[in-house]
Amino acid sequence: MNALELSKMLDLLAGQTSLPDAAERARALVPAATLEEVRTLIGETADAHRLLARFGSPSFGGAVNCAPALARAEAGGALAPRELLHVAGTLRVLHGVLDWRAHGEGVETVLDPLFSSINANKYLEEKIGETILSEEEIADHASPALYDIRRKIRAAQSRVREQLDKIVRSAAKYLQEPIITQRDGRFVVPVKAECRGDIAGLVHDTSASGATVFVEPMSVVEAGNDIKVLQSKEAAEIDRILLALSAEVGGFAEGIARSYEALVELALIFAKAQLAYKMKATVPSLSDDGHLFLKKARHPLIDAAKVVPIDVELGGAFDTLVITGPNTGGKTVTLKTVGLLTLMTACGLLPPVADGSRVAVFDRVLADIGDEQSIEQSLSTFSAHMVNLISILRDADGHSLVLLDELGAGTDPVEGAALATALLERLRAQGARVVATTHYAELKAYAVRTAGVENGSCEFDVTTLRPTYRLLVGVPGRSNAFAISERLGLDSALVERAQALVSDEARGLEDVVAALDAQRQQLEEELARTGAARVAAAEAGKKAAQQLAVLESEREKEREKAQREARRFVERARAEADGLLREIEQLRKDKQSGALPADAKNRLRAQIDKADAALAAARGDAVEEDAGAYAPERPLKAGDYVRVAGAAKPGVVISVYPAAAGDECEVQAGIVRMRLPVSELRLVEDRGADRGKGNGGISRRVSTATSSGERVAFAATGRGESADKQPRTACTTLDIRGQTADEALLEVDRFLDEAMLTGMDNVQIIHGKGTGALRAAVQRHLKGHPHVRGFRLGVYGEGETGVTVVEIK
């Protein structure tokens, strides 16, 4: 245990708790020997680790082991205020821990039985707190009798002070100082020694110089005696209160003691979890088959910024690992890491390893590490090692982990290597799992040729002459003595001579090791390149995903932009329609005045065509045309239905011009007559499908007059009517009752437009009587309306004030 530094780890564990008894238990931890025990301990630490991550750590500070005081209270003894305060403090901690656990009420853990065994006695905690204010002070309200006694004491003291104040004022010349003080619990005044006879009273003390005597005047002696009596009663009442309170504590003593034991156990478990957080430890899988696999294991006593993680496996494909390499290369650290993490796990501590690690539970962890030379026992280094090895051989079995540092060292190399080989064979025969470090080439060869034994080495960078501390399993280590010597400046001829003196067998083994090392480095370089390529591919995929997200965002922005454009098209079309209506109104006025301009018809047609195009674009009615020139299936003729390229609105061919004029046609599309090249026209064979379709199924007909007096039909905004020659009819009454003012005014505008287009002279708007607000809003609106000549309220038979009669211009 000491060789593997478990005691240092337990000291670290003890430092994670503020509860002294928990720290003491931490230092006394002993590794469990069975798989079930270890699973229970690790499960407790893992659950505490989980609770710690979600809810933080509970507070155990302030709890005190009150076992002696509880036992005395249970036996009927009275406890001192300090002991009672310790009981209250412990109860407060118990209560706080239960409150903390209540935050994670829905989270089940293996620690729940420990939490359940805690009883928070809120009644006793509060009663002690209300009774005892400090170790020296009992509260006035501890009992009615104590409150009454102290009230009387304060009243008596007040009377004494009043009398003494009078004496101080009247006999100030006899006093050293005009003050009131106390001696032996009695109120006195400092009188000059030579004036002692001038103030009658009892002398309770004198100053060191003898110049002052402290006198209790006779006028207050009786009152002082009363105070003394009351103070005796106060002390007796306090004793009674403490005894009664101690009796209550004694009644709960067993529950408090049991709760404290559970609290200490929880404090120890949460200290393990806290240490696991600091070490960045994980929960390993456990087994008792001797197979361990530590991934990225770190020695917890080495600075986390300096330690090099290692991967170690034992008990799977091989039961013995022989680690070789130069001194200070990390062999002993590897040995200690394996042993210490195994012992930590058996104590319920989470080991600092990566996820996926596996720790085996052993009955014994036997280690021979370090120089055990002893002058007192006249033992050399080799002898000390032999003493340890004999003990290990006696105890090792199939449930043991054996760790041997510098096996066979300290004696003749040939004999030491042979002895080391024999020891490994015996330990393997006894079923033990073995990790051994050595410098002997014979043990490397033994590991190469023996099934179940594997070589390992601690890597050394010959270029920098520094160890990398990486553990390489499956690769025997090289001594690197020749390479290091040559790098340090030793004569190369001398190095070559030394190499020549090495036996052929040893040289052959070194050559094999060198070849294996070169192959390993090549494979690691290829693995590094593969890893870099994988990272690059992952980065490229991530970048592609980001670009896709950007494109999706841009696509969404473009879609929103298109929607905004469509709304603008619609608004523009509506504006064009409004302009069209104003133009129609102007035409009507011009007709009445006989001043219709000659180009009015053309301007009107241009505006209508522009409005149609805007509406078609807003609806998305434009038809994508095939690229390249277009030729109709047959020559066009008058009466053919055609569609202008890029538009959905059909038209009728009025006339076809000869080829000399450029193959053009005159087309009537609604009221618009255009002269267009044949290449811009598309023949529509299915007349039934397109007849009256114009403007996407919107073809309202409105009749008006041209300057020649004939009536023509032209398209305006509307819905669902056929393009025939019949004039539109409309209702002469609009009912807007129940609508808001804004809704009603929109309906009024639409109604007046229809009335004007259909040539009505008078219409009626029914707004109802009600409060008159709607009537007022409508009439305000009519005052400035361009279609209204005048208006009036209805008369009897027309609806009176519930109706407004409008005269259309």
HUUR-V25084 format. One record per pair of residues at least 24 apart in sequence whose ideal C-beta (glycine too) atoms are under 6 Angstrom apart, sorted by the first residue. I is the first residue (numbers start at 1). J is the second residue. Records with the same first field share a line. If there is no record, write none. Layout:
I: J ; J
This chain:
3: 367 ; 369
4: 336 ; 339 ; 340 ; 367
6: 343
8: 301
13: 271 ; 275
16: 271 ; 274 ; 275
17: 267 ; 271
18: 60 ; 61
19: 60 ; 63 ; 267
21: 65 ; 264
22: 264 ; 267 ; 268
25: 268
26: 268
29: 347
31: 343 ; 346 ; 347
32: 346
33: 363
35: 288 ; 361
38: 286 ; 346 ; 361
39: 286
41: 348
42: 348
43: 110
44: 110 ; 269
45: 272 ; 273 ; 348 ; 350
46: 283
47: 109 ; 110 ; 111
48: 269 ; 270 ; 273
49: 273 ; 276
52: 273
55: 103 ; 104
58: 97 ; 100
59: 96
60: 267
62: 89 ; 93
63: 90 ; 93 ; 263
64: 90
66: 90
67: 257
70: 253 ; 256 ; 257
73: 246 ; 249 ; 250 ; 253
74: 250 ; 253
78: 242 ; 243 ; 246
79: 246
81: 132 ; 135
82: 135
84: 128 ; 132
85: 132
87: 249
88: 125 ; 128 ; 129
91: 121 ; 125
92: 125
94: 118 ; 120 ; 259
95: 120
114: 262 ; 265 ; 266
117: 262
118: 259 ; 262
119: 255 ; 259
121: 252
124: 252
138: 238
142: 241
143: 241
145: 237
146: 237
149: 230 ; 233 ; 234
152: 230
153: 230
156: 223 ; 226 ; 227
159: 223
160: 187 ; 220 ; 223
163: 219 ; 220
167: 217
171: 199
174: 198 ; 199
176: 212
183: 214
186: 216 ; 224
188: 214 ; 215 ; 216
190: 214
191: 215
272: 348 ; 349
276: 350
279: 352
281: 350 ; 351 ; 352
282: 353 ; 355
284: 357 ; 359
285: 358
286: 359
287: 360
288: 361
290: 315 ; 360 ; 433
291: 315 ; 316 ; 360
292: 358 ; 359 ; 360
293: 358
294: 353 ; 357
295: 353 ; 354 ; 356 ; 357
296: 354
297: 337 ; 353
298: 352
299: 333 ; 337
300: 352
308: 469
310: 334 ; 471
312: 338
314: 433
315: 433
318: 452 ; 454
319: 433 ; 452
320: 428 ; 434 ; 453
321: 435 ; 454 ; 456
322: 436 ; 443 ; 447 ; 455
323: 437 ; 456
324: 438 ; 444 ; 457 ; 476 ; 477
325: 457 ; 458 ; 477
326: 460 ; 480
329: 458 ; 460 ; 467
330: 458 ; 467 ; 469
331: 437 ; 458
332: 405
334: 471
335: 403 ; 405 ; 435 ; 437
338: 435
339: 365 ; 367 ; 403
362: 399 ; 400 ; 401
363: 399
364: 400
365: 401
366: 392 ; 400 ; 402
367: 403
368: 404
369: 405
381: 410
382: 410 ; 411
396: 427 ; 430 ; 432
397: 430 ; 431
398: 431
400: 432
401: 433
402: 427 ; 432 ; 434
403: 435
404: 436
405: 437
407: 436 ; 438
417: 442
421: 446
441: 506 ; 509
444: 476
445: 509
475: 516 ; 520
476: 513
478: 513
566: 618
569: 614 ; 617 ; 618
570: 618
572: 614
573: 611 ; 614 ; 615 ; 618
576: 610 ; 611 ; 614
577: 611 ; 717
580: 607 ; 611
581: 753
587: 704
591: 705
596: 707
601: 706
605: 671 ; 672
608: 715
609: 672
612: 695
616: 648
619: 696
621: 648 ; 696
622: 646
623: 648
630: 679
632: 683
636: 665
641: 684 ; 687 ; 690
642: 681 ; 683 ; 684
643: 682 ; 684
645: 680
649: 694 ; 695
650: 684 ; 690
670: 694 ; 715
671: 714
692: 722 ; 723
699: 723
702: 757
703: 727
728: 758
730: 754 ; 758
732: 763
733: 764
734: 765
735: 766
736: 767
737: 768
741: 777
745: 781
752: 787
755: 808
756: 787 ; 808
760: 808
761: 808
762: 807
763: 806
764: 803 ; 805
765: 804
766: 803
768: 802
769: 801 ; 802
778: 804
